Amino acid sequence: MTKTLSQTLAHVRKRIVPVLLGPPLLAFLPALTLATFWMGGEAALLIVALGLPLVFAAMGGFAHLRRPGQPRDRLTGMLLRDGFEEVTCEIYDSAAESGLRSAVFMVELDDFKDLAQRHGQETADMLVNRCGDRVLSILRPQDSVARISDSRFGVCLTPVLQMDLELAIQLAGRLQTAIEEPISVDGVSVYVSCSIGFCLHGRAPKPAGSDWINAATTALMEAQTNGPSGIRAYTEDMDKRGKARGDVKEELVNALESGQIQAWFQPQICTDTGRVSGFEALARWNHPVRGMIPPMSFLPALEDAGLMERLSEIMLYNALTALKAWDAAGLNVPSVGVNFATDELRNVNLVERIQWELERFGLTPDRLCVEILETVMTDQPDDMIVRNIAALGELGCNIDLDDFGTGHASIAAVQRFRVSRIKIDRSFVMKADRDPEQQKLIAAILTMAERLDLATLAEGVETVGEHALLAQLGCDHVQGFGIGRPMPFDQTLDWIAAHEAKLQDAPVIGRQGK
């Protein structure tokens, strides 16, 4: 009898707590108090006022909010992964029994490792803390929030009557907007972007809270493959693709040799003329079964397997092949950029190999842009790296300094490596059309480049406003999703034709002082 009564109370608690914690109680509370006062006077109103908190506590409401036994993250005070999983499992079961609705969100800061390297770990911790506060500011006090990893937050909503796909997308948008507001660091605005994946309660692949979390994580990974600031809702297709990927290392060699990993090309535009000034070759893996596998999933594995030099050979071959094909089609594409990692730059035969490939294709060295990260110059490069970069410059190749502004390269190093163009990192470009501080930083970089007789290219341009501002400030070239996404070679032909057609009626954007 006692056991049956205990089970009944537990069942009632699961049914009622979500209502006590959600909007329904707030909706009926004014009517309840007015009716109590009208029917029973002040004494009845006093009893209800004192009794409701007792009922709330008896039903486990305060325990649900405080969870005093759960360990907390030292930096943000949020739940940790284990506690979040426990809470989410409870909420999943509660929503399933009550018929209410909920959703789990996974929010991850984009390029967090780069932020930490650029600004230092102390500043990175501050950024995480501020972003965590912004997440909390968007949610209700009863919603559960956790710090899942260094740069990832988990959110599980307390069950409510209404939570559909449209409402979840709106909430994700509000979270993203709040996080991406500028954060002041030592008087300088720092912009952080984030990707979000979520799963509605009714879309969980299996009836368990852990699978619900995994589904939201799968959606997050899908969002990250579509560039920064992505938002994706979980679907069964994502789960199938995620499970099929498994361990990519075993297939890397076959993928490289069978042509699954190829160069896709992202266009670069001259701000003076609006015409195509080049393309950057970027590695993409199109798996015959799993579909597109994002670079972040296979590039680290390639590096661990010691296959980066083989990838470099393939990318160079694809880039030079594309140049010949554009020439044959009568299209004017001045150059193609190919990225070279630090280990590749240590190859004794690098210069000879590149020279041989250029001669084989009948192309002049100035058609190739050798892209090197700014960190290469700041990590005390060995003599072989210095020799190779200098030799490539003497050969006539253009040397592009990638992600400029993130590695604190000195002016002496820029001159030493015979850099011909600097690529301004997207962190400086982001929202520059709306932030005067960002504009000052870009203007300072452009002034330095002009004094050193260096060309400039801004990466990560996503809006018309950013494009227009960069043109007015005097940046020579722009590149980003707002110009064109990376695409396979065959699509570049149509893209160039369509872009050239738009130029016929395009207005001229003048520079300041001209």
N, C-alpha and C positions, 0 to 999 in steps of 0.2 A: 504493500500500500504506500509506504514511504517512498519507495523507488518510483512508483507510478506518479505520485504527486510531484516529485523532483523533476521527472521528465516533462511533466505538463508545464511546470513553471519555466523550465528552460526553453520549452517550445514557445510559450507566451512571450518570454523575454526577447527571443530572436525576432518575433513578429512585431513587437511594439517598439523596441529600441530604435530601429531605423526611422520610425515615425517621430519619436521623441527628438531624434537628432536632426531631423530634416525640416524643410519648410512647412509641412502640414500643421505641426503644432503652432508655429508662428502665425499661420493663417487663422486658426480658430481661437487663439488665446484671448484676443480682445473680446470676442463674442462670449467666451466662457466667463470672463471676469464680470462683464456687464450683466449677464444673466444671473450670476451668483449674487451680485449686489442687489439686483432688483428683487430676487426671490427671497433672499435670506438676510439682507442688510449687511451692516459692517462686520458683524461677527462671522457670518458665512464667508465674506470676502477674505477676512483674516485667516480663517481656517484653510481656504483654498490656496492663499498665497504662501502659507507655511507648508502646506501638504504637498504641493506640486514638486518642490525640490526634493522632498523625501521620497516621493514615488520615483522621481527621475534617478535618484541615487540607488534606490532599491532595484531598479531595472537594469543597473549596470551602466548607466549613461556616463557618469563621471569617470568610471574606470576605463571606458572605451576611449575617452578623450585623453586621459593622462597617461595611462599605461606606465606606471612608475617603475615597473620591473624591467622595461626594455632599455638596453644600452643605447647611448646616444653618441652621435659624431662629435668629437671634441671641437671642431671648427665651427660647425653650423648649428649644433644642438639638435639636429634632426635624427630620426631613426636611422639605424644601420641596416644593411641588407637583410640579415636574419630576422630582425624585428619587422621589417617591411613585409617580408614574405609571410610571417605569421599573421600580421594584421590583414593582409590582402586575402589570405585563405578564409579568415573569419568573415570578412565583408562579402566574399564570393558566396559562401554558404548562406549568409543572412539574406542577401539579395535574391538568391535562388528560392528560398523558402517564403519570403515576403512578397515576391513578385515585383519588387522595386528594381530600379535600374542604376547601373554604375559604369565606371570605365577606369582603366589603368593607363597612365601616360608614362613614357620614358623620355626624358629631356636630357640631351647631351650638348655641352658646349663644343663648338667646332674648333678644330686646330688648337686644342688646349695645350698640347706639348710645345707647340711653337710659341704660344703665349708665355708659357713658363720659361722657356729658353730666352725669349726676348726681354721679358721684364723681371725675371727672377722669381724664385719660388714664393717668397714672402708676398710679392704683389699678386702672384697667381692665386694664392690662398685668399687674399683680400677680394679678388674678383669672384671667386667661387662663393664666398660669404655674401657678397652683395647680390649676386645672382640668386642665391638661395632665399634671401630676404624678399626679392622681387617675386619669386615663385609663390612664397607664402602670402604675399600681399594680394595676389589674384584669387587665391582659394579661400574657402570657408574655414573657420577654426577647427571644425570637426573632420575635415579631410585629412588623410594621412600622407605625409611627405617624408621621404628618406633620401639620404645621400648614398647612392648605390656604389659609386667609385669616385675617383679623383674629380671627374668632370661630368658625372651623370647623376640626375635626380630621378627618383621614382615618385609617382603621385597616384594614389587610389582614392577615388571619390566616395564619400559616404552615400549609400543608396538613396535615391530620390524617385519621385513619381515620373519625371520626364528627363530622359537623357538619350537622345538619338544621335545619328551621325552628324547632322547639321550643328547641333549644340556642342558636340565634342570638337568639331572643327573650329567653331568660334572660340571655345575655351583654349584650344591649342594656339590659335592666332593671338589671343590676348597674352598668353604666357610668352610667346615668342616676341611680341612687341615690347613687353615689359623688360625682358632680358636684354634685348638689343638696343635699349636706350644707352647713351654714352655714360661711361663711368670715369670720373675724374681721378687721375693718378699723377700726383706731383704737379698739378696744374695742367695736365695734358689729358684730353679726352681719349679714352680707349674704348673701341667698339668690339663687342663680343657677339657673335652670332650663334645660333643653336639649331639643332635638328630635333624633331619630335616624332615619335611613333606612339600610337595608342590602339587600344583594343576595347571595344564595348563588351559589357558583361555577356550579352547574348551571342557574341561572335567568338568566344573562347573555344579553341579547338577541342578541348576535353573539359569535363565538369570538375575542374580542380583549380585552386588559386594559383598554384605554381605554373600550370600551363597557361593561365591567363597572363601572368607576368612574362612568360617566354614569348607569347604572341605579341605583346607590346614591344618587347625587345627586338623581335624579328621585323616589326614595322619600322622601328628606329633605324635598323641597319638598311632597310630599303630606302628610307628618307635620306640617309647619308650618302647612298650611291648616286643620288640625283643632285649633288652639289650642296653647298652650304644653305642653311635656312630651309631645309626640306621638312614637309609635314606629310605623314602617310598613316592611313588607317589600315589595320590588319585585315588581310584576306587569306583564304586558304591557299591561294597560289603562292603567296609569299612564303608560307610555311613549307611548302613542297620544295621551293627553290632553296630555302635556307638549309633544309635537311639534306638535300642532294649535294650541296657544296662540300660538306665534310672537310677532310684534310686535303688542301689543294697541292701540297708539296709533291705528292706521288705523281701528279699529272703534269707538272710544270715542264719537264723536259719534252714530253710528247707535245704539249701545247705550243712550245717554242718552235719545234721542228716541223709541226704539221700546219703552221700558219694560223693557229687559233688566236695567238697574241700578235696583234698588228698595230700599226700606227693609225690613230685617228688624228684629224687635223682641226685645230681651232684658229679661226681667222684673226688677223691683226690689221687694223685700219689706220691710215695716215690721217691725222686730224686736219691737215691743211687742205688736202684734196678730197678726202673721203674715200679714196680708192684703197684696194687691198695692197698692203705693204709687205705681207708675208703670212706664214702659218707657223704654228708650233705643233710639232709631232708629239702626241701623247699616247702612251701604251694603253691598249684596251684588250681584254680577253673575252672573246665571244665563244663561249663553250657550246658545243653542238646540242647538249642536253640541258645544261643548267642556265643557258642564256648568258647575259652580260654579267660578268663578275667584276666588282669594283676594284680599282687599283689598290685601295687600302687593304684589300683582302689577299692580293697575290704579290705585290711588290716587296713587302717585308719577307715573305717566304722565298722569293727569288734571291734576295740579298743573303738570307741565311743559307741557301743552297749553293751560293757562290756562282749564280747564273746571271749576274748583272751585266757582265761583259758580253755574254751572248745576246742578251736583250738589246744592248747598245748596238751591236752589229746589225740586228734585225731592224731596229728603229732607223739607223742610218741608211740602210738599203731601201727601206720603204720611203724615206724622205727624199732620197735622190731619185728614186723611181717616179715619185709624184711630180718632182720638178720637171723631169723629162716629159711626162705626160701632159702637164700644163703647157709646156712650151709647144708640144706637138699640136695641142688644141688651139694655139694662138692666144693663150691667156697670159697676162703679164703678172706673174707672181715672183717678185724679186728674190725672196729667200725663204728658207725653212729653218726653224730652230729645233735642235735636238739636245736633250738634256744628258749631261755626263756626270755621274756620281763620283765621289772622291776616290773610291777604289779603282774606277775605270781610268781616272786621270793619272794613276800611278803606273799604268801599263807602259812598258818601255817601247813597245811597237805601236802605240796609239797614233802618233803623227804619221808614220809611214802607212799605216792601214787607211787612215782617212784620205791621205794624198792619193793612194792607189785607187780607192773607190771613186774619188772625184775624176781622176783621169779615165777610169773605166767608163764612166757615164758621160764623159766629155763636158763636164761642168767646171766653171771657174770657182775657186775657193770662196769668193765673196757671196756665192749663193747659199752658203752654209753658215748658220749662226750656232756657235758652240755655247750652250747655256750652262753656266756653273753657278752653284749656290754661293751666296755671300759668305756663308759660314766656312767655305773652303779657304777663304782668305784670312779668317780669324782663328783658325784652329792650328796655327803654326804649320803650314803646309811643308812637306818635305821637298827636297831638291828636285825630285822627279816630276812632281806636280807643277812646280814653277817652270821647269824646263819645257814640259809638254804644252802648257798654256802659252808660254812665250813663243814656242815654235809654231803653234797653230796661228798665232797672231801674225808672225812673220810670213807664214804661208799665204796669208790673205784672208783667212776665215774671220768672220765677225765674232767677237767675244761679248756675249751678253751676261751681265751680272744679275742673276735671278734673285727674287725676293729681297730687293734692296731695302735697307732700313731695319732689317731684322737681325743682322749679324754684326753690326757695328764695325764694318770694314773701314779702315783708314783711307784718307785720300792718297797717301803714298802707296798703299796696296793697290788701289784702283789704277794708278799710273804704272805701277810695276808690272801688272798683269796685262797691260795694253787693252783694257776694257774699251769697247767701242760704243756700248749702249748699256744703260742701267734700266732694270725692270722694277718699277715701284710696286712694293708689296700691296696686296689687296686690303690689308689692315689700314693703310693710309687713305685708300680710295673710298672705302665704305662710308656712305652717307656724307661724303665731302661736300656735296652741293648744299647741305643743310647745316654744316658745322664749321664756323669760322676758324676754329683751332685746327681742324683737319686741313683746311685751305692754306693756313700759314705753313704747316709742315710740308705740304706738297710744293708750295711756292719756294720754300727754302731749298728743297731737293732740286727743283728745276733750275734755280739760280746757280747752285753749285755745279750742276751738269753743264749749264751754259758756259760758265767760266772755264771748265775743264774740256770744253769742246766735245761733250758726250751727247749722243742721242738718248732719248727717253721713251719708255713705254710703260703705261699704267696697266696693271693687271686687275682682274676682278671687277671690271666696269659692268654694272648691272642695270643702270637707269639712264634715261635720256639726259637727266639733270647732271649726273656725274660726267657723262660724255661731254656735254656742253661746257661745263666748268673746266675740265682738263684742257679742252681746246683753247679756251680763253686764257688760261694760265700759261700756255705755251708748251704743253706736253706734246711730243711729236707723234706718238702712236698710242692706240688703246686696244685692249683685248679683254674679253669677258663674256659672260652669258648674255649681257645686253647687246653685244655685237653679234655673237654667234657661238653656239655650243660646239664642242668637239664632234666631228662627224667623220664617217668613213670616206675614203677618197672619192668614190663615185658620186657622193652627194655634194662634194665641193664644187663640181662643175656646174650644177644647177644653182648652187648658192651664189657663186661668183656672178653668173648671168643675171640672177634676180637682183643682186646688189648693184651691179652696174646699171641695170634698168632704173632703179630707184634714184640713182645719182642725177638723172636727167632733170628732175624737178626739185632736187634737194636745195634748201637755202644754204648760203655760205655763212659759216660761223667765224666771225673775226676774232683775232686775239687782242688782248689788252694792249693799248698803245699803238695799234696798227690801224 
